[in-house]
Amino acid sequence: MTRVTTHSLRAQKAAGDKICMLTAYDATFARLLDDSGIDILLVGDSLGMVIQGHDTTLPVTMEDIIYHCRAVVRGTRRAQVVGDMPFMSYQESIEQGVRNAGRLMKEGGCHAVKLEGGAQHAALVARMTATGIPVMGHIGLTPQSVHQFGGFKVQGKGADAVAKLTADARALEEAGAYAIVLEGIPAEVAREVTAALTIPTIGIGAGVGCDGQVLVIYDLLGMDERFKPKFVRRYANLATTIREATGRYVADVKGGAFPADAESFLRDKDAGAPTPLYSSGKK
Ligand code: KIV
C-alpha cells in the first residue's frame, strides 16, 4: 500500500480531491481510521484535553506526543502521520524547534510535524524544511494562544485580520510548509486564503471552501456530550453506546450472567495445555 505524502496531498488539491484528516492517539483507532481511507492522522496536542482531561492543550509535553505518535504509526499503513509540536517546544528558538521536530520524527516515527503560528515562525519553518522535515502550518484559532485570545474564539474577523491571515498563510507557504490548518475563521476568509495558496488548506470550523477537513476523532464519534462546538458533526453517539454496553456488563457480572458456562472454557483439564489463550490477531 502506498503511503500518503506531501506530494500526493498537493496533487489532491490540484485535482480537487478533498483531503480527509482526523486526530488519532492510539494504534487501535489508527488502524480503523486508516482502513476507512483517512489521508492524514494528526497526533494532536488536543490529546491534552480529550485523553488527559486538561482544559487546554498547554500542559502537553514532547514525551506525550512521542509516545502517542509511536502507537499511531504502528497502527497505520497508508495515512500520513503528523506529530503536533507542543506548546513551548519551538517558541524559544529555531534550534529548539528543529531539535524537537527531529525528535518527533526520530523517536515518534511520524512523517511530518505541525506547528501553530504564521509569519513569526517562517524562519523556523524554512530551517525545518531545509533539514528535510515536512511542516504543516496552523493559523486562525490556534489553541496554544487561548489565553491571549481570551478563550476559544473565532479569529479572522475584520479587514485587518483577513489581511494578516492571508499574509501568514503566504509566509508559511514561501517558507516551505506543505499544508496549513485553518481553524475557527469565517468560511469566506478561509476560501480566500485557500485560493491564494498552491499548498492545501485543511479546515476545522472554517467552512467548506478549504481543500480538506479535520476533526478531533472523539468529537466526530460523540464521545463527550458536554462538548459540541457548532462546527462539529457527530457521526455516532459512542458516549451512549459505551455507557449502555458497560452498564450491561456491570449488571451481568453482578448478576452472575457473565461469564456464561460456555465462556468459562479454562477448566481443570485445560490447565497447562499448550493452546494459546489468545493471539494478537495480526498476520
Ligand atoms: O491538536 C489538534 O487536534 C489540532 C486539530 C484540531 C487541528 O490541532
Boltz pocket constraint, residues with backbone or C-beta under 6 A from the ligand:
constraints:
  - pocket:
      binder: B
      contacts: [[A, 23], [A, 42], [A, 43], [A, 44], [A, 45], [A, 46], [A, 47], [A, 84], [A, 138], [A, 181], [A, 183], [A, 204], [A, 214], [A, 215], [A, 216]]
      max_distance: 6.0
